[in-house]
């Protein structure tokens, strides 16, 4: 009678361990989930401007954003390039361009410029991006 009890206990421990391992590996996959389309709510802009904004003290962030609006060169073909400054995005649908950075990622977002609205490659914080499911 001790042998079947030991076998049952061993199977139960193995099943519990397997489930725990599956949950642990699944949790890390979702936290580093990659997506092609997402929604951004937060500040975005040129890589340099975003770095400077994040380094700005909290009580000066609004002033930095107001003093550095996003500006881009628009080609004759309607392509934005050489962008500087920042923009505030509110639940803006974006295409992920490159998410290989540490805390930030490059996305393509439709941004309102002086010349109109154009798709622009900007940098945003990863925590500000929600993947579309």
Secondary structure, DSSP 4 states (H G I P E B T S, - for coil): -HHHHHHHHHHHHHHHHHHHHHHHHHHHHHHT---SEEEEEEEEE-HHHHHHHHHS-GGGHHHHHHHSB-EEEE-TTS-EEEEESEEEEEEEEEEEEE--SSSEEEEEEEEEETTEEEEEEEEEEGGGEEE--
